[in-house]
Amino acid sequence: MRRARHPVAEELSLPDVMAALSDPLRIGLVRVLADGAERGWGELRAPVAKSTLSHHLRVLRDAGVTRTRQEGTRCFVTLRRQDLDERFPGLVGALLGAAGAEDVGGGVHLAPGTDSSAACR
């Protein structure tokens, strides 16, 4: 299993971040993660196959929008809100406001009481 590479804050690129945020499902993931809590992949629910969800999480990670931490076979993900706010002030707030108003990504949610046993990819 390969370790995830996360770009440092100074490497975050606006075109890469915007491309990662160009999908409604990924916007939904950002909305769910915006509370600042670290979430296990197994807690995330979306109207797609697990492999597709894994792809979307990888796109967000590779762009620097999220950080993935592996613990044994489990993976946890957090929104890199502070890094994004420092690099692109106001971007996350504007995204969350607009996405909430239009319910973009509303099909993504947390599954209460689930384990976080989804394997990292």
C-alpha positions as CSV (number, residue, x, y, z in Angstrom):
1,M,0.0,0.0,0.0
2,R,1.5,3.3,-1.0
3,R,1.6,6.3,1.3
4,A,-0.4,9.3,0.3
5,R,1.5,12.4,-0.7
6,H,0.0,15.7,0.4
7,P,1.2,18.9,-1.2
8,V,2.5,21.4,1.3
9,A,0.5,24.6,1.6
10,E,2.8,26.6,-0.6
11,E,2.4,24.0,-3.4
12,L,-1.4,24.3,-3.5
13,S,-2.4,25.5,-6.9
14,L,-5.6,27.4,-7.6
15,P,-6.3,25.5,-10.9
16,D,-5.7,22.2,-9.1
17,V,-8.0,23.0,-6.2
18,M,-10.7,24.4,-8.5
19,A,-10.5,21.3,-10.7
20,A,-10.9,19.1,-7.6
21,L,-13.9,21.2,-6.6
22,S,-15.5,21.0,-10.0
23,D,-17.6,17.9,-9.2
24,P,-20.8,18.0,-7.1
25,L,-19.9,14.8,-5.2
26,R,-16.5,16.3,-4.2
27,I,-18.2,19.5,-3.1
28,G,-20.5,17.3,-1.0
29,L,-17.5,15.7,0.6
30,V,-16.1,19.1,1.4
31,R,-19.4,20.1,3.0
32,V,-19.4,17.0,5.2
33,L,-15.8,17.6,6.2
34,A,-16.2,21.3,6.8
35,D,-17.1,20.8,10.5
36,G,-13.3,20.2,11.0
37,A,-13.7,16.7,12.4
38,E,-11.5,13.8,11.1
39,R,-13.7,11.2,9.5
40,G,-13.1,7.6,8.7
41,W,-13.7,6.7,5.1
42,G,-16.2,4.1,6.3
43,E,-18.3,6.9,7.8
44,L,-18.8,8.7,4.5
45,R,-21.8,7.8,2.4
46,A,-22.4,8.9,-1.2
47,P,-24.7,7.7,-4.0
48,V,-21.7,6.0,-5.8
49,A,-19.8,2.8,-5.6
50,K,-17.0,2.6,-2.9
51,S,-14.3,2.6,-5.7
52,T,-15.8,5.8,-7.1
53,L,-15.9,7.4,-3.7
54,S,-12.3,6.4,-3.2
55,H,-11.4,8.0,-6.5
56,H,-13.1,11.3,-5.5
57,L,-11.3,11.3,-2.1
58,R,-8.0,10.7,-3.9
59,V,-8.6,13.7,-6.3
60,L,-9.3,15.9,-3.3
61,R,-6.2,14.7,-1.5
62,D,-3.9,15.1,-4.5
63,A,-5.1,18.7,-5.0
64,G,-4.4,19.4,-1.3
65,V,-8.0,20.0,-0.4
66,T,-8.0,17.1,2.2
67,R,-5.4,15.2,4.2
68,T,-5.6,11.5,4.6
69,R,-4.1,9.7,7.5
70,Q,-3.7,5.9,7.7
71,E,-3.9,4.0,10.9
72,G,-3.3,0.3,10.3
73,T,-5.7,-0.6,7.5
74,R,-8.1,2.3,8.3
75,C,-8.0,5.7,6.7
76,F,-9.2,9.0,8.0
77,V,-9.7,12.2,6.1
78,T,-9.9,15.9,7.1
79,L,-10.5,19.1,5.2
80,R,-7.3,21.2,5.1
81,R,-9.4,24.3,5.9
82,Q,-6.6,26.3,7.5
83,D,-4.2,25.7,4.6
84,L,-6.9,26.6,2.0
85,D,-7.9,29.7,3.9
86,E,-4.3,30.9,4.2
87,R,-3.5,30.2,0.5
88,F,-6.9,31.2,-1.0
89,P,-8.7,33.5,1.5
90,G,-12.5,33.3,1.4
91,L,-12.6,30.4,-1.1
92,V,-13.9,27.7,1.2
93,G,-16.4,30.0,2.8
94,A,-17.8,31.1,-0.6
95,L,-17.9,27.5,-1.8
96,L,-19.8,26.3,1.3
97,G,-22.2,29.2,1.2
98,A,-23.0,28.7,-2.5
99,A,-23.2,24.9,-2.2
100,G,-25.5,25.1,0.8
101,A,-27.8,27.6,-1.0
102,E,-28.1,25.3,-4.0
103,D,-27.8,22.0,-2.1
104,V,-24.8,20.9,-4.3
105,G,-23.5,17.6,-3.1
106,G,-26.5,17.1,-0.8
107,G,-26.4,13.3,-1.4
108,V,-23.2,13.0,0.5
109,H,-23.6,12.4,4.3
110,L,-22.2,10.6,7.3
111,A,-23.5,7.2,8.3
112,P,-23.9,7.3,12.1
113,G,-22.6,4.4,14.1
114,T,-20.4,2.9,11.3
115,D,-16.9,1.9,11.7
116,S,-14.0,3.5,9.8
117,S,-12.7,0.3,8.3
118,A,-12.5,1.3,4.6
119,A,-9.0,0.6,3.3
120,C,-6.8,3.5,2.0
121,R,-6.3,3.9,-1.7
